[in-house]
Amino acid sequence: MGRIVVIGAGMGAMAAAARLAVAGQRVVVYERAETYGGGVRRFERDGFGFDTGPGLLTLPAVWRDLFIKTGKEPLEECVELVQVDPSSRHVFADGTAVALPNASRAGVVAALDEALGAGAGGRWGDFLVRAREAWDRTRRPLLEEPLWPNWPVLADREPYPAVPHKRLLRTRRAATLAEIGAWELRDPRLTALLESYALAYGLDPRVTPASAAVLPYMEHAFGSWYVRGGIRELARAAYERCVARRVEFHFGAEVTAVLEKDGRAAGVELADGTVAEADHVVAAVHPARLQGLTERRLDDEGDVRPDTAARPGRFTVLLALRGPREAGAVHQTVVHAPDRAAELESLHSAADEPVRPTVTVLRPDDPALRPDGEHESVVLSAVVPAEAALHRSERGERLADLLVAAAEAAIPGLRERLLWREVRSPGRGEEETGAGFGGVSAPSLAAGEGRFLHPANTTRFPGLYRAGGWSHPGGGLPHTGMSGALVAGLIVEGPEFRGSQ
């Protein structure tokens, strides 16, 4: 039996811990916060409950696999999964709106044709076919396998089969999401729909590679799912599975150093001076924090290097409303920005006055998240520049006002129903997850010269591994779950491990 220390109790960390424990390892988790889940948190007040991290789940097969591999009870016996239909409603800058059926390409095509005009659905449907080809080409190397040693192959090759486009007597192919929108979708509303999937991760579609077409494809192919009681219930189930497999948790326990012996990671030291020895150390923390835990350089010059710069973060407003949720209300509405150019510029530098961003409105029909049937809990969120000035400031309140105003397009009589609101800036995310200013980590993407990949799960410090959203294969619940599976495989089977088959 080996001894494994895991730093952090986020979703990727718990996915690794449960698999390692089933493989016969003794696993101890040290988490500096007082609870598990990382960014998958819940806020409660006056009988209202809110998910403060992700609100929906795509690709639930990743978590089904974890529960199948680590115990007799499948995922559906531990949480209740509900397929959300429609998957989302989009309100565009010109006031047009469309509800997109869940996991139905034909239904989406018909809905877009009806709402945006004949031909719009066909262009989106053709795009999804090309996006599927990009998914098929990148699924294994970017989700199911450890990062290839020859990763520049992924960085240099664009897997999205762009349509040839003649421009100024030259034939060109879309290399970015923005170019897909301009050259293939040819409708500002379809472009906004496409780009919203990148914006949700703080990615600028003007420079995000066309391979990010896999983001909308995942939703359309595998559906959007809600966990009854909130996504926090998925974290609770993962934690309980770890405990059932005898994983040992220590909360309020901050790791301050990774220890070395005979050239290998040999354990950790805690803030109180306690030393925990280990055969392997798994770090599920932000790369800047991980580098601060060891004097070792963790990557060779030719490796994918961690991006420790501040990334855009998630700004959230939690609304407690009087009055019941109206019949036919949509679970998720995306209210697009009125000025897309200003929104994109604001991702990189904060203006004196907040710019109204694209806002996601989540209205789960869930009795567990409200005091009774005469009230409703709602979560508004947007991705904004990472800056400390938003934290409990007047400017942050003005931005919250913009989100509430946008949400009126999704919630009838919102202002009259509002009891109170709780504003959570990206700085709150930093406090809870350790990510700089609460930055959002995106899934790994091919092409883009490797700037959209994440560091490998192994490091050049033997015995030290990376898991979670800041390592391969990146952020998002499916990807963090796979990071745990990859780390467990590398520890149990060794460097020859090549992923699930």
Secondary structure, DSSP 4 states (H G I P E B T S, - for coil): --EEEEE--SHHHHHHHHHHHHTT-EEEEEESSSSS-TT--EEEETTEEEESS---EE-THHHHHHHHHH-SS-HHHHS-EEE-SSSEEEE-TTS-EEEEPTT-HHHHHHHHHHHH-TTHHHHHHHHHHHHHHHHHHHHIIIIISPPPTTTHHHHH---S-PPPEEETTEEE---BHHHHIIIII-SHHHHHHHHHHHHTTT--TTTSBGGGGHHHHHHHHH-EEEETT-THHHHHHHHHHHHHTT-EEEES--EEEEEEETTEEEEEEETTS-EEE-SEEEE-S-HHHHHHT-SS--S-TTSPPP--SPPPEEEEEEEEEESPPPTT--SEEEE--S-HHHHHHHTTS--SS-----EEEE----GGGSSSTTEEEEEEEEEE---GGGTTSHHHHHHHHHHHHHHTTTSTTHHHHEEEEEEE-HHHHHHHH--GGGBPPPBP-S-GGGTT----SB-SSTTEEE-STTSTTBSSHHHHHHHHHHHHHHHHH-TT-----
